[in-house]
Structures are given as structure tokens and as C-alpha cells.
């Protein structure tokens, strides 16, 4: 796929996340998707390395249990034929403490994320 095709695939995944369409997200991901979140690996239930659609769905379950996303915007995309980097801005509320936070971060959607790679 071209860089533009990869950007569109990732935009579709984020759009599906923002509307809560889990099946559309899964359909757009490679079957052997690998998700890594190193931040807070000992403190955040969804942190760590996860493989495949079932573990992706488990992450979504964890997020739904612990976090309310108040806003989640994708600000920029940088792509090649193998990967897409996305700059995000998000605001969220931790359900347990009702504490609100905001951050900017970036995600790399590499070959193990995009279908056909």
C-alpha cells in the first residue's frame, strides 16, 4: 500500500475508535497486529505487548472499564509505505478517581498493524 493508503487506513481505525465501532477497528487491523505500550507497564492494566485481534479487544475492554475519553483528536499523520506515525491530543477521565487529564502523544502504526504488511 502507498503512504496515502496507509494514512487512510489509520484514519479509518481512529474514526471507528471515536464512534465506538469495535468491529470496524478489528477489520482494519492486520490479524497478527502487535500493540505495545511501555508507559506504566506495572501500573496500567492495558500496558505491555499484545498480539492479535482478541488481545486488541481485551485492551478495548480494559480502556472502557477504566477510562472515559472526553476528547481524542488526531492532529497529524506522517507515513511511508510501511508505517504511519500519528500525533494525538486527548483528554480523559479516570473512572475510579474521576480525575481528568490531558496529553499529547504519538503512536507508530507499523508493519504489524497494517493489513497486508
BANU-852768 format. One record per atom (N, C-alpha, C): residue in three letters; z negated, x negated, y negated; atom name. Coordinates in pm, whole numbers, padded with zeros to 5 digits. Layout:
N
{"ALA" {Z X Y} "CA"}
...
END
This chain:
117
{"UNK" {00000 -00084 00118} "N"}
{"UNK" {00000 00000 00000} "CA"}
{"UNK" {00000 -00089 -00124} "C"}
{"UNK" {00054 -00035 -00231} "N"}
{"UNK" {00058 -00109 -00357} "CA"}
{"UNK" {-00078 -00100 -00426} "C"}
{"UNK" {-00098 -00181 -00527} "N"}
{"UNK" {-00222 -00177 -00604} "CA"}
{"UNK" {-00242 -00037 -00663} "C"}
{"UNK" {-00135 00024 -00714} "N"}
{"UNK" {-00147 00158 -00772} "CA"}
{"UNK" {-00183 00261 -00666} "C"}
{"UNK" {-00125 00249 -00546} "N"}
{"UNK" {-00161 00339 -00436} "CA"}
{"UNK" {-00309 00324 -00400} "C"}
{"UNK" {-00358 00200 -00397} "N"}
{"UNK" {-00499 00175 -00367} "CA"}
{"UNK" {-00590 00235 -00473} "C"}
{"UNK" {-00552 00220 -00600} "N"}
{"UNK" {-00631 00281 -00707} "CA"}
{"UNK" {-00637 00432 -00689} "C"}
{"UNK" {-00524 00493 -00659} "N"}
{"UNK" {-00522 00639 -00642} "CA"}
{"UNK" {-00610 00681 -00525} "C"}
{"UNK" {-00606 00607 -00415} "N"}
{"UNK" {-00691 00638 -00300} "CA"}
{"UNK" {-00838 00633 -00340} "C"}
{"UNK" {-00877 00530 -00412} "N"}
{"UNK" {-01017 00516 -00453} "CA"}
{"UNK" {-01054 00624 -00555} "C"}
{"UNK" {-00963 00656 -00646} "N"}
{"UNK" {-00990 00767 -00740} "CA"}
{"UNK" {-01011 00898 -00664} "C"}
{"UNK" {-00931 00920 -00560} "N"}
{"UNK" {-00947 01040 -00478} "CA"}
{"UNK" {-01082 01044 -00409} "C"}
{"UNK" {-01129 00929 -00361} "N"}
{"UNK" {-01260 00922 -00295} "CA"}
{"UNK" {-01371 00955 -00395} "C"}
{"UNK" {-01365 00894 -00513} "N"}
{"UNK" {-01467 00923 -00615} "CA"}
{"UNK" {-01462 01068 -00661} "C"}
{"UNK" {-01342 01123 -00677} "N"}
{"UNK" {-01330 01264 -00717} "CA"}
{"UNK" {-01393 01354 -00611} "C"}
{"UNK" {-01368 01322 -00484} "N"}
{"UNK" {-01428 01400 -00375} "CA"}
{"UNK" {-01580 01388 -00377} "C"}
{"UNK" {-01633 01268 -00404} "N"}
{"UNK" {-01778 01249 -00413} "CA"}
{"UNK" {-01833 01336 -00526} "C"}
{"UNK" {-01769 01331 -00641} "N"}
{"UNK" {-01819 01405 -00758} "CA"}
{"UNK" {-01817 01555 -00738} "C"}
{"UNK" {-01731 01606 -00651} "N"}
{"UNK" {-01730 01751 -00625} "CA"}
{"UNK" {-01802 01786 -00494} "C"}
{"UNK" {-01857 01684 -00425} "N"}
{"UNK" {-01934 01708 -00304} "CA"}
{"UNK" {-01850 01736 -00181} "C"}
{"UNK" {-01725 01691 -00180} "N"}
{"UNK" {-01634 01717 -00069} "CA"}
{"UNK" {-01639 01602 00032} "C"}
{"UNK" {-01734 01610 00123} "N"}
{"UNK" {-01756 01503 00220} "CA"}
{"UNK" {-01637 01483 00314} "C"}
{"UNK" {-01573 01590 00355} "N"}
{"UNK" {-01461 01575 00447} "CA"}
{"UNK" {-01342 01506 00380} "C"}
{"UNK" {-01320 01532 00251} "N"}
{"UNK" {-01211 01464 00180} "CA"}
{"UNK" {-01242 01315 00164} "C"}
{"UNK" {-01368 01281 00139} "N"}
{"UNK" {-01406 01139 00129} "CA"}
{"UNK" {-01381 01069 00261} "C"}
{"UNK" {-01427 01127 00369} "N"}
{"UNK" {-01411 01066 00501} "CA"}
{"UNK" {-01264 01052 00538} "C"}
{"UNK" {-01184 01154 00508} "N"}
{"UNK" {-01041 01149 00541} "CA"}
{"UNK" {-00970 01037 00466} "C"}
{"UNK" {-01019 01001 00348} "N"}
{"UNK" {-00954 00896 00267} "CA"}
{"UNK" {-00999 00756 00305} "C"}
{"UNK" {-01106 00744 00384} "N"}
{"UNK" {-01158 00613 00422} "CA"}
{"UNK" {-01100 00566 00554} "C"}
{"UNK" {-01087 00436 00568} "N"}
{"UNK" {-01047 00379 00696} "CA"}
{"UNK" {-01151 00417 00802} "C"}
{"UNK" {-01107 00438 00926} "N"}
{"UNK" {-01200 00476 01033} "CA"}
{"UNK" {-01306 00369 01056} "C"}
{"UNK" {-01269 00243 01035} "N"}
{"UNK" {-01364 00132 01055} "CA"}
{"UNK" {-01425 00086 00923} "C"}
{"UNK" {-01441 00179 00829} "N"}
{"UNK" {-01496 00145 00698} "CA"}
{"UNK" {-01627 00067 00713} "C"}
{"UNK" {-01644 -00033 00628} "N"}
{"UNK" {-01769 -00110 00624} "CA"}
{"UNK" {-01824 -00098 00484} "C"}
{"UNK" {-01947 -00052 00474} "N"}
{"UNK" {-02014 -00035 00345} "CA"}
{"UNK" {-02134 -00129 00341} "C"}
{"UNK" {-02145 -00203 00230} "N"}
{"UNK" {-02256 -00296 00214} "CA"}
{"UNK" {-02326 -00270 00082} "C"}
{"UNK" {-02456 -00263 00088} "N"}
{"UNK" {-02539 -00252 -00031} "CA"}
{"UNK" {-02657 -00345 -00014} "C"}
{"UNK" {-02650 -00458 -00079} "N"}
{"UNK" {-02755 -00559 -00065} "CA"}
{"UNK" {-02876 -00529 -00155} "C"}
{"UNK" {-02852 -00463 -00266} "N"}
{"UNK" {-02961 -00436 -00361} "CA"}
{"UNK" {-03067 -00348 -00296} "C"}
{"UNK" {-03192 -00393 -00301} "N"}
{"UNK" {-03303 -00315 -00249} "CA"}
{"UNK" {-03301 -00294 -00099} "C"}
{"UNK" {-03248 -00388 -00024} "N"}
{"UNK" {-03230 -00370 00120} "CA"}
{"UNK" {-03360 -00334 00192} "C"}
{"UNK" {-03474 -00377 00142} "N"}
{"UNK" {-03601 -00346 00207} "CA"}
{"UNK" {-03669 -00224 00145} "C"}
{"UNK" {-03610 -00170 00038} "N"}
{"UNK" {-03675 -00060 -00033} "CA"}
{"UNK" {-03594 00068 -00039} "C"}
{"UNK" {-03464 00058 -00029} "N"}
{"UNK" {-03377 00174 -00045} "CA"}
{"UNK" {-03324 00214 00092} "C"}
{"UNK" {-03347 00339 00133} "N"}
{"UNK" {-03309 00381 00269} "CA"}
{"UNK" {-03161 00363 00303} "C"}
{"UNK" {-03072 00374 00207} "N"}
{"UNK" {-02928 00364 00237} "CA"}
{"UNK" {-02873 00224 00218} "C"}
{"UNK" {-02957 00128 00184} "N"}
{"UNK" {-02911 -00010 00167} "CA"}
{"UNK" {-02883 -00074 00302} "C"}
{"UNK" {-02807 -00182 00299} "N"}
{"UNK" {-02774 -00255 00420} "CA"}
{"UNK" {-02625 -00250 00448} "C"}
{"UNK" {-02588 -00279 00571} "N"}
{"UNK" {-02448 -00279 00613} "CA"}
{"UNK" {-02428 -00162 00708} "C"}
{"UNK" {-02324 -00084 00682} "N"}
{"UNK" {-02296 00037 00761} "CA"}
{"UNK" {-02150 00037 00801} "C"}
{"UNK" {-02121 00087 00922} "N"}
{"UNK" {-01985 00086 00975} "CA"}
{"UNK" {-01942 00226 01020} "C"}
{"UNK" {-01819 00262 00990} "N"}
{"UNK" {-01759 00384 01042} "CA"}
{"UNK" {-01796 00510 00966} "C"}
{"UNK" {-01723 00615 01000} "N"}
{"UNK" {-01740 00743 00931} "CA"}
{"UNK" {-01880 00802 00952} "C"}
{"UNK" {-01935 00791 01073} "N"}
{"UNK" {-02066 00853 01098} "CA"}
{"UNK" {-02176 00787 01015} "C"}
{"UNK" {-02170 00655 01002} "N"}
{"UNK" {-02271 00587 00920} "CA"}
{"UNK" {-02248 00615 00771} "C"}
{"UNK" {-02122 00634 00730} "N"}
{"UNK" {-02093 00674 00593} "CA"}
{"UNK" {-02157 00810 00564} "C"}
{"UNK" {-02141 00903 00659} "N"}
{"UNK" {-02200 01036 00641} "CA"}
{"UNK" {-02353 01028 00635} "C"}
{"UNK" {-02412 00937 00713} "N"}
{"UNK" {-02557 00919 00709} "CA"}
{"UNK" {-02603 00869 00571} "C"}
{"UNK" {-02523 00781 00510} "N"}
{"UNK" {-02555 00735 00374} "CA"}
{"UNK" {-02553 00853 00278} "C"}
{"UNK" {-02452 00937 00289} "N"}
{"UNK" {-02445 01055 00202} "CA"}
{"UNK" {-02567 01145 00221} "C"}
{"UNK" {-02612 01160 00346} "N"}
{"UNK" {-02733 01238 00374} "CA"}
{"UNK" {-02854 01177 00305} "C"}
{"UNK" {-02867 01044 00315} "N"}
{"UNK" {-02979 00974 00250} "CA"}
{"UNK" {-02975 00992 00099} "C"}
{"UNK" {-02858 00976 00041} "N"}
{"UNK" {-02845 00995 -00104} "CA"}
{"UNK" {-02884 01137 -00143} "C"}
{"UNK" {-02835 01236 -00069} "N"}
{"UNK" {-02865 01376 -00101} "CA"}
{"UNK" {-03015 01404 -00091} "C"}
{"UNK" {-03081 01338 00002} "N"}
{"UNK" {-03225 01358 00020} "CA"}
{"UNK" {-03307 01297 -00094} "C"}
{"UNK" {-03262 01183 -00147} "N"}
{"UNK" {-03345 01107 -00240} "CA"}
{"UNK" {-03299 01106 -00385} "C"}
{"UNK" {-03172 01135 -00411} "N"}
{"UNK" {-03116 01115 -00545} "CA"}
{"UNK" {-03040 01238 -00592} "C"}
{"UNK" {-03061 01272 -00718} "N"}
{"UNK" {-02977 01372 -00784} "CA"}
{"UNK" {-02893 01296 -00886} "C"}
{"UNK" {-02762 01299 -00870} "N"}
{"UNK" {-02673 01233 -00966} "CA"}
{"UNK" {-02651 01326 -01083} "C"}
{"UNK" {-02695 01283 -01201} "N"}
{"UNK" {-02678 01363 -01321} "CA"}
{"UNK" {-02541 01338 -01384} "C"}
{"UNK" {-02491 01216 -01372} "N"}
{"UNK" {-02353 01185 -01410} "CA"}
{"UNK" {-02310 01063 -01330} "C"}
{"UNK" {-02181 01056 -01303} "N"}
{"UNK" {-02126 00945 -01225} "CA"}
{"UNK" {-01981 00931 -01269} "C"}
{"UNK" {-01956 00834 -01355} "N"}
{"UNK" {-01824 00814 -01413} "CA"}
{"UNK" {-01764 00682 -01367} "C"}
{"UNK" {-01636 00683 -01342} "N"}
{"UNK" {-01563 00562 -01310} "CA"}
{"UNK" {-01493 00519 -01439} "C"}
{"UNK" {-01533 00402 -01490} "N"}
{"UNK" {-01485 00357 -01621} "CA"}
{"UNK" {-01358 00274 -01613} "C"}
{"UNK" {-01341 00198 -01505} "N"}
{"UNK" {-01225 00110 -01496} "CA"}
{"UNK" {-01198 00074 -01351} "C"}
{"UNK" {-01072 00041 -01324} "N"}
{"UNK" {-01026 00002 -01191} "CA"}
{"UNK" {-00944 -00126 -01203} "C"}
{"UNK" {-00967 -00218 -01113} "N"}
{"UNK" {-00889 -00341 -01105} "CA"}
{"UNK" {-00845 -00353 -00960} "C"}
{"UNK" {-00714 -00366 -00937} "N"}
{"UNK" {-00666 -00358 -00799} "CA"}
{"UNK" {-00563 -00464 -00766} "C"}
{"UNK" {-00555 -00490 -00635} "N"}
{"UNK" {-00448 -00571 -00577} "CA"}
{"UNK" {-00396 -00491 -00457} "C"}
{"UNK" {-00313 -00554 -00377} "N"}
{"UNK" {-00263 -00485 -00259} "CA"}
{"UNK" {-00369 -00472 -00150} "C"}
{"UNK" {-00481 -00546 -00159} "N"}
{"UNK" {-00585 -00542 -00057} "CA"}
{"UNK" {-00713 -00473 -00098} "C"}
{"UNK" {-00740 -00463 -00228} "N"}
{"UNK" {-00870 -00412 -00267} "CA"}
{"UNK" {-00869 -00353 -00408} "C"}
{"UNK" {-00975 -00278 -00436} "N"}
{"UNK" {-00994 -00218 -00567} "CA"}
{"UNK" {-01138 -00242 -00609} "C"}
{"UNK" {-01157 -00290 -00730} "N"}
{"UNK" {-01291 -00302 -00789} "CA"}
{"UNK" {-01305 -00188 -00890} "C"}
{"UNK" {-01420 -00123 -00887} "N"}
{"UNK" {-01443 -00008 -00973} "CA"}
{"UNK" {-01570 -00033 -01055} "C"}
{"UNK" {-01560 -00010 -01185} "N"}
{"UNK" {-01676 -00018 -01273} "CA"}
{"UNK" {-01726 00125 -01294} "C"}
{"UNK" {-01853 00147 -01262} "N"}
{"UNK" {-01913 00280 -01271} "CA"}
{"UNK" {-02024 00284 -01374} "C"}
{"UNK" {-02046 00400 -01428} "N"}
{"UNK" {-02164 00430 -01508} "CA"}
{"UNK" {-02227 00553 -01445} "C"}
{"UNK" {-02356 00543 -01418} "N"}
{"UNK" {-02422 00658 -01355} "CA"}
{"UNK" {-02560 00682 -01413} "C"}
{"UNK" {-02597 00807 -01410} "N"}
{"UNK" {-02733 00849 -01443} "CA"}
{"UNK" {-02782 00930 -01324} "C"}
{"UNK" {-02905 00907 -01284} "N"}
{"UNK" {-02957 00977 -01168} "CA"}
{"UNK" {-03106 01001 -01185} "C"}
{"UNK" {-03155 01095 -01104} "N"}
{"UNK" {-03297 01127 -01100} "CA"}
{"UNK" {-03343 01106 -00956} "C"}
{"UNK" {-03451 01028 -00939} "N"}
{"UNK" {-03512 01014 -00806} "CA"}
{"UNK" {-03592 01140 -00778} "C"}
{"UNK" {-03561 01209 -00671} "N"}
{"UNK" {-03621 01338 -00643} "CA"}
{"UNK" {-03772 01328 -00620} "C"}
{"UNK" {-03816 01223 -00555} "N"}
{"UNK" {-03958 01210 -00521} "CA"}
{"UNK" {-04046 01195 -00645} "C"}
{"UNK" {-03998 01116 -00743} "N"}
{"UNK" {-04079 01088 -00861} "CA"}
{"UNK" {-04032 01161 -00986} "C"}
{"UNK" {-03915 01224 -00979} "N"}
{"UNK" {-03849 01288 -01092} "CA"}
{"UNK" {-03825 01187 -01205} "C"}
{"UNK" {-03807 01063 -01167} "N"}
{"UNK" {-03781 00956 -01264} "CA"}
{"UNK" {-03631 00943 -01284} "C"}
{"UNK" {-03590 00941 -01411} "N"}
{"UNK" {-03448 00927 -01445} "CA"}
{"UNK" {-03415 00782 -01473} "C"}
{"UNK" {-03295 00742 -01434} "N"}
{"UNK" {-03247 00606 -01459} "CA"}
{"UNK" {-03098 00611 -01487} "C"}
{"UNK" {-03049 00500 -01543} "N"}
{"UNK" {-02906 00487 -01569} "CA"}
{"UNK" {-02867 00343 -01545} "C"}
{"UNK" {-02741 00322 -01507} "N"}
{"UNK" {-02693 00185 -01488} "CA"}
{"UNK" {-02542 00181 -01492} "C"}
{"UNK" {-02492 00061 -01512} "N"}
{"UNK" {-02351 00029 -01493} "CA"}
{"UNK" {-02347 -00061 -01370} "C"}
{"UNK" {-02248 -00043 -01286} "N"}
{"UNK" {-02233 -00130 -01170} "CA"}
{"UNK" {-02087 -00135 -01131} "C"}
{"UNK" {-02058 -00221 -01037} "N"}
{"UNK" {-01921 -00228 -00987} "CA"}
{"UNK" {-01924 -00228 -00835} "C"}
{"UNK" {-01821 -00171 -00777} "N"}
{"UNK" {-01805 -00166 -00632} "CA"}
{"UNK" {-01670 -00226 -00597} "C"}
{"UNK" {-01667 -00298 -00490} "N"}
{"UNK" {-01543 -00354 -00439} "CA"}
{"UNK" {-01503 -00275 -00316} "C"}
{"UNK" {-01388 -00211 -00322} "N"}
{"UNK" {-01332 -00137 -00209} "CA"}
{"UNK" {-01227 -00226 -00148} "C"}
{"UNK" {-01265 -00299 -00044} "N"}
{"UNK" {-01177 -00398 00015} "CA"}
{"UNK" {-01101 -00347 00135} "C"}
{"UNK" {-01043 -00439 00210} "N"}
{"UNK" {-00958 -00402 00323} "CA"}
{"UNK" {-01026 -00314 00427} "C"}
{"UNK" {-01157 -00328 00444} "N"}
{"UNK" {-01224 -00246 00546} "CA"}
{"UNK" {-01256 -00106 00494} "C"}
{"UNK" {-01224 -00078 00369} "N"}
{"UNK" {-01250 00054 00312} "CA"}
{"UNK" {-01123 00139 00311} "C"}
{"UNK" {-01012 00075 00274} "N"}
{"UNK" {-00888 00148 00252} "CA"}
{"UNK" {-00812 00169 00384} "C"}
{"UNK" {-00760 00288 00405} "N"}
{"UNK" {-00684 00312 00528} "CA"}
{"UNK" {-00560 00225 00536} "C"}
{"UNK" {-00522 00189 00655} "N"}
{"UNK" {-00401 00112 00675} "CA"}
{"UNK" {-00413 -00035 00642} "C"}
{"UNK" {-00536 -00085 00623} "N"}
{"UNK" {-00558 -00226 00590} "CA"}
{"UNK" {-00622 -00297 00705} "C"}
END
